Structures are given as structure tokens and as C-alpha cells.
Amino acid sequence: MEAARLLDITVSRTWEPERAHERWTLLKAPFGKKKHMVQYEMRTHFHVIELKRLTGSTADTYLEYIQRNLPEGVAMKVTKTTLERLPSYIKPPVGSKEGTKAATQDAA
């Protein structure tokens, strides 16, 4: 979050989804007795940061900084989305305010 502030990146929201826990109970030896078991556990924690209105160079700089400073054993997954304008042939619904505003402008 500090790096985003220094690069003047707007952080729209952050949240932590549910953690994932996986547990395995295995025998210590292939032909061991049931009383000689061992348990393994893997916990996965998530933290989601949503950034808005980034240029390509700022996004690359920010991601490179974050990747270099990640602790060992931590992975990062990045999903990029782009905003695009709706095509001109798609119009707002007739009952909406925007539809009535456009209809009154066409009539004038």
C-alpha cells in the first residue's frame, strides 16, 4: 500500500477472501502401524488489491517492485482488465433516465 501511495496509484479497495486449509494424515512408513501417523497441513492466505486507472508503465513498475519484495514462499497472481467504450449501436433502456434524456435531446 505504501508503494502505491508513493507512485500516486489509486487503490479502490482491498479485501481478504476466505483462507484455504488442506490437511493430510499419512502413515510414516508404507507398512507401518496405524498409531505411527503424521499430519501435514497447507494453509493458503489471500489478499486482493484492486487498483484503478493505471498506465502500462506505472503498472509494470509497481508489479516489479512488489515481486522483488515478496517474501519467500509467497506467490502473486495478477489479472489485468481494460475499460472499453460501448459500441454506438447499444443504447440505454427506454425506461432509464439516460434513455429519456437522449429522447428529449433528439426531439429538440
Secondary structure, 3 states (H helix, E strand, C coil): CHHHHHCCCEEEEEECCCCEEEEEEEECCCCCCCCCEEEEEEEECCCEEEEECCCHHHHHHHHHHHHHCCCCCCCCCCCCCCCCCCCCCCCCCCCCHHHHHHHHHHHC
